[in-house]
Amino acid sequence: MVEQLTLEARAARHSALAEPTRLRIVDLLQLGDASPALVQRHLGISSNLLAHHLAQLADAGIIARHRSEGDRRRTYIRLVPGTLDFLGGAPTLAAERVLFVCTGNSARSQLAAALWSQMSDVPALSAGTHPGPGVAPGAVAVAARHGLSLADARPRHIADVATGGELIVTVCDSAFEEIGDDARLHWSIGDPVPVGSQRAFDEAFAQIAARVEHLAPHVTKEGIPS
């Protein structure tokens, strides 16, 4: 459903984006989330100036912020879904395959890889920084409700999976904070396993599905040596 904006809201978004630094921030967030510290490193500006630009984007409804599920001292910034549809596409990324990573490789990363395989010809795998003993029953169940099977899925360690040609996408704050710059993209998605309810797994699935659907058209094997 296309968001209906008032004339004033549309003008506010155009005004917020009519500045090169804020456009660079938006570019950084096109396909994944980022911490203010990461944005500041990319832009090379002071923390006060960054705070000003983030406030402008937040006031215009372009970005949202939330606290890390891992290190509670951190926050992550993300684009509000659909808010920039009128601006055109995100950049294209070349990769041999996509590797989705969370901590236990027991839910979010497994679901992301399964969804990816439905939407892209680029191969996908999943792994964990601290793999659990098995895939969470809630993940198996929510996958089945959407016509996907995780029956044969097994948690694996990232060191046993990564070869260097992957586009690494962390789907867990703790995993991103652990592997750092090895992750090309980060999606800050809450862990449904501690909650354990069907609703928690359904919500995580919906968030992951939306992210995968958005990213898949922008990843290609073109430019990767065969």
C-alpha positions as CSV (number, residue, x, y, z in Angstrom):
1,M,0.0,0.0,0.0
2,V,1.4,3.4,-1.1
3,E,1.8,5.8,1.8
4,Q,-0.4,8.9,1.5
5,L,1.4,12.0,2.7
6,T,0.2,15.5,3.2
7,L,1.7,18.3,1.1
8,E,3.6,19.5,4.3
9,A,5.0,16.0,5.0
10,R,6.2,15.6,1.4
11,A,7.8,19.1,1.5
12,A,9.5,18.1,4.8
13,R,11.1,15.0,3.3
14,H,12.3,16.9,0.2
15,S,13.8,19.6,2.5
16,A,15.5,17.0,4.7
17,L,17.1,15.3,1.6
18,A,18.1,18.6,-0.1
19,E,21.6,18.4,1.6
20,P,24.5,16.3,0.4
21,T,25.5,14.8,3.8
22,R,21.9,13.7,4.5
23,L,21.8,12.1,1.1
24,R,25.0,10.2,1.9
25,I,23.5,9.0,5.1
26,V,20.4,7.7,3.2
27,D,22.7,6.0,0.7
28,L,24.4,4.2,3.5
29,L,21.1,2.9,4.8
30,Q,19.6,1.8,1.5
31,L,20.1,-1.9,2.0
32,G,20.9,-2.2,5.7
33,D,21.0,-0.7,9.2
34,A,24.0,1.2,10.7
35,S,25.1,2.6,14.1
36,P,25.8,6.3,14.4
37,A,29.4,5.5,15.0
38,L,29.6,3.6,11.7
39,V,27.9,6.4,9.8
40,Q,30.3,8.9,11.4
41,R,33.3,6.9,10.3
42,H,32.0,6.7,6.7
43,L,31.3,10.5,6.5
44,G,34.2,11.8,8.6
45,I,32.1,14.4,10.4
46,S,31.8,15.4,14.0
47,S,29.4,13.7,16.3
48,N,27.5,17.0,16.8
49,L,27.0,17.5,13.1
50,L,26.0,13.9,12.6
51,A,23.4,14.3,15.4
52,H,22.0,17.4,13.7
53,H,21.6,15.6,10.4
54,L,20.0,12.5,12.0
55,A,17.6,14.7,13.8
56,Q,16.6,16.3,10.5
57,L,16.0,12.9,8.9
58,A,14.1,11.6,11.9
59,D,11.8,14.6,12.1
60,A,11.0,14.2,8.4
61,G,10.0,10.5,9.1
62,I,12.8,9.2,6.9
63,I,14.8,7.3,9.6
64,A,14.0,5.5,12.8
65,R,16.3,4.5,15.7
66,H,16.2,1.6,18.2
67,R,18.5,0.1,20.8
68,S,20.7,-2.8,20.1
69,E,19.5,-6.2,21.3
70,G,23.1,-7.1,22.0
71,D,25.1,-4.2,23.4
72,R,22.4,-2.1,25.0
73,R,24.7,0.9,24.8
74,R,24.4,1.0,21.0
75,T,21.6,2.2,18.8
76,Y,20.9,1.4,15.2
77,I,19.5,3.6,12.5
78,R,17.3,2.3,9.7
79,L,15.3,3.8,6.9
80,V,11.5,3.8,7.5
81,P,10.2,1.2,5.0
82,G,8.8,2.7,1.8
83,T,9.7,6.3,2.8
84,L,12.1,6.7,-0.2
85,D,10.3,4.8,-2.9
86,F,9.9,7.9,-4.9
87,L,13.7,8.3,-5.1
88,G,14.5,5.2,-7.2
89,G,16.6,2.1,-6.6
90,A,19.4,1.1,-4.3
91,P,22.9,0.2,-5.5
92,T,23.7,-3.1,-7.1
93,L,26.1,-5.5,-5.2
94,A,28.1,-8.3,-6.8
95,A,28.7,-11.5,-4.8
96,E,29.3,-15.2,-5.4
97,R,26.7,-16.0,-2.7
98,V,25.0,-14.5,0.2
99,L,25.8,-15.6,3.8
100,F,23.2,-14.7,6.5
101,V,24.6,-14.7,10.0
102,C,23.1,-14.6,13.5
103,T,24.4,-15.8,16.8
104,G,23.0,-19.3,17.1
105,N,22.1,-19.9,13.4
106,S,18.9,-21.4,14.8
107,A,16.2,-19.1,13.5
108,R,16.8,-15.7,11.8
109,S,19.7,-16.6,9.6
110,Q,18.1,-19.9,8.6
111,L,14.8,-18.2,7.7
112,A,16.7,-15.5,5.7
113,A,18.6,-18.1,3.7
114,A,15.4,-20.1,3.0
115,L,13.5,-17.0,1.9
116,W,16.5,-15.9,-0.3
117,S,16.5,-19.1,-2.2
118,Q,12.9,-18.4,-3.3
119,M,13.7,-14.9,-4.5
120,S,17.2,-15.0,-6.0
121,D,19.4,-17.1,-8.3
122,V,22.4,-16.1,-6.2
123,P,23.1,-19.0,-3.8
124,A,22.6,-18.4,-0.1
125,L,23.9,-20.0,3.1
126,S,23.5,-19.3,6.8
127,A,25.8,-19.6,9.8
128,G,26.3,-18.5,13.4
129,T,28.9,-16.9,15.5
130,H,28.0,-19.4,18.3
131,P,25.9,-22.1,16.7
132,G,23.2,-23.7,18.8
133,P,22.4,-27.4,19.1
134,G,19.6,-27.3,16.5
135,V,17.1,-25.1,14.6
136,A,14.5,-23.7,16.9
137,P,11.1,-25.5,16.6
138,G,9.4,-22.1,16.2
139,A,11.6,-21.3,13.2
140,V,10.7,-24.7,11.6
141,A,7.0,-24.1,12.3
142,V,6.9,-20.5,10.8
143,A,8.8,-21.7,7.8
144,A,6.3,-24.5,7.2
145,R,3.4,-22.0,7.5
146,H,4.9,-20.2,4.6
147,G,5.7,-23.2,2.5
148,L,9.4,-23.5,3.4
149,S,11.2,-26.4,4.9
150,L,14.0,-26.2,7.5
151,A,13.7,-30.0,8.2
152,D,17.3,-30.6,7.0
153,A,18.8,-27.4,8.3
154,R,21.7,-27.6,10.9
155,P,23.5,-24.8,12.7
156,R,27.0,-24.2,11.5
157,H,29.8,-21.9,12.5
158,I,30.7,-19.0,10.3
159,A,34.3,-20.1,10.2
160,D,33.2,-23.4,8.6
161,V,31.1,-21.7,5.9
162,A,32.7,-18.4,4.9
163,T,35.2,-18.6,2.0
164,G,35.7,-14.9,1.2
165,G,33.5,-14.4,-1.8
166,E,30.2,-13.9,0.2
167,L,28.1,-10.9,0.8
168,I,27.7,-11.3,4.5
169,V,24.5,-10.0,6.0
170,T,24.1,-10.1,9.7
171,V,20.5,-10.4,10.9
172,C,21.4,-10.2,14.6
173,D,22.9,-7.2,16.6
174,S,25.1,-9.4,18.7
175,A,26.6,-11.2,15.6
176,F,27.2,-7.8,13.9
177,E,28.9,-6.4,17.0
178,E,31.1,-9.5,17.1
179,I,32.2,-9.8,13.5
180,G,32.3,-6.0,12.8
181,D,33.6,-5.0,9.4
182,D,33.4,-8.5,8.0
183,A,29.6,-7.9,7.6
184,R,28.8,-6.0,4.4
185,L,25.2,-5.4,5.5
186,H,23.4,-5.5,8.8
187,W,19.7,-6.0,9.5
188,S,18.7,-5.3,13.1
189,I,16.0,-8.0,13.7
190,G,14.9,-9.1,17.2
191,D,15.5,-12.7,18.3
192,P,12.2,-14.6,18.5
193,V,13.8,-17.6,20.3
194,P,13.8,-16.2,23.9
195,V,10.1,-15.2,23.6
196,G,9.2,-18.5,21.9
197,S,5.7,-17.5,20.9
198,Q,4.2,-18.0,17.4
199,R,3.6,-14.2,17.2
200,A,7.3,-13.5,17.9
201,F,8.4,-15.9,15.1
202,D,5.7,-14.5,12.7
203,E,6.9,-11.0,13.3
204,A,10.6,-11.9,12.8
205,F,9.6,-13.8,9.6
206,A,7.7,-10.8,8.3
207,Q,10.7,-8.5,8.9
208,I,13.1,-10.8,7.3
209,A,10.9,-11.5,4.3
210,A,10.5,-7.7,3.7
211,R,14.3,-7.2,3.9
212,V,15.0,-10.1,1.6
213,E,12.5,-9.0,-0.9
214,H,14.1,-5.5,-1.0
215,L,17.7,-6.7,-1.2
216,A,17.3,-9.6,-3.7
217,P,16.9,-7.5,-6.9
218,H,20.1,-5.6,-6.0
219,V,22.5,-8.6,-5.7
220,T,24.0,-10.1,-8.8
221,K,26.8,-12.5,-9.8
222,E,27.7,-10.2,-12.7
223,G,31.3,-9.0,-12.3
224,I,32.3,-12.1,-10.2
225,P,35.0,-14.1,-12.0
226,S,33.8,-17.6,-12.9
